[in-house]
Amino acid sequence: MISILLRGRTLSFLRWPETIDDHSAWRYEDDGGLLIRDGRIVAAGAYAEVEKQAGQGVKKIDHRPHLLLPGFIDAHVHFPQMQVIASHGAELLDWLNTYTFPEETKFRNAQHGRRIARLFLDEMVRHGTTTVAAYCSVHKASAEAFFAESHHRNMLNIAGKVMMDRNAPEGVLDTPQSGYDDTKALIEEWHGKGRQLYAITPRFAITSSPEQLEMAGTLCREHPDLHMQTHLSENHAEIAFTRELYPQLRDYTDVYEHYGLLGKKSLLGHCIHLSEREADAISDAGSIAVFCPTSNLFLGSGLFDYQRHRRRDKALRIAAATDVGGGTNYSMLRTMDEGYKVIALNGEKLNPFQSFWQLTRGNAEALSVLEKVGTLDQDTDADIVVLDARATPAMRLRMETIETLAEELFLLQTLGDDRAVREVYVAGRAAKSDMAT
Ligand SMILES: [Zn+2]
């Protein structure tokens, strides 16, 4: 039995923080301890108390003065797009056709998929992200590569092969039947293996025929415990094209409703230009709107109205995500920095506790994985990020004038990136320093 005892300033959320002074929304220990046994947190609290339970032979690691938080969660990312990120000058549909689809054809080659899966999860760990909901390419081998690498690292990840059978080049198309069969085989092989979770992944309405969405709906009915992930209402040209493809349905959201794809584990990337009817339908279904600020700004898609969605009578469940390669950074700190600005452009502010809630517990709730990750609670998996608010000269200088935890978190969000991530534990294993050696 491997036991380690971490010491540092621990921060974990109990619920959404209404204000910056809503202290009962989080648990902060200035001298905190986390006792980890076989990859799980078995005790958490004040260091002096936790140490008493540690027993003989426990390995002690002192991270003071750094912050220990639950590992970050990225609710929407495309692992095959590592060589698409930073592609210039296009909006969504041109960006897909010019850069993304040609790049994803390379994942026919299983070896390419394995290489990128390894580099992708390295990058996640370097940035403090311990769980992602990932899109693979259309090729079954890309999902196999992703899950094999994720399983090898013992990471809790959600992923699926995209289903797409039209409006894209031959090299990235499946058929309704092959998309169904490959998905079925991948679920069989990977869902629930170790910490791996499968997501049924029709890319979006434009690249799936009605027959394929029918098949995706069948998969959701056959596997009601699985996630479903897709894109919704990102860009005006996309919405218009979808309306042309599905003229008999009420609106874009109705496409997914009609085929039985909206449920409590449905992750809907973007949701920028929703009508009130669509937002109501998503809320009624308990589905999740995924906010991808760097992507939405980069592709010029629009401003996600976070606070309005959260506050409306029929509130939306919200997750936050990078959406790499439309997104421009792997870091969830950078993501929430841009998220702050998007929300500011809508005339509101997100306070730093709300941001860090979103990155951790909020995203865990949205992904229905809260019983395993997203907090530092006892009896959860030990996925932990260690943050250093003095990681760079500019941060160090700014920290001289910072007095509160809220200010420190806001500095981490505003100037922080992978350099602020000192260590990352994946199921109790020091994954970032392991990687460096
Ligand atoms: Zn996406």
Residues whose N, C-alpha, C, O or C-beta is under 5 A from the ligand:
A	BS01	ZN	G269 D323
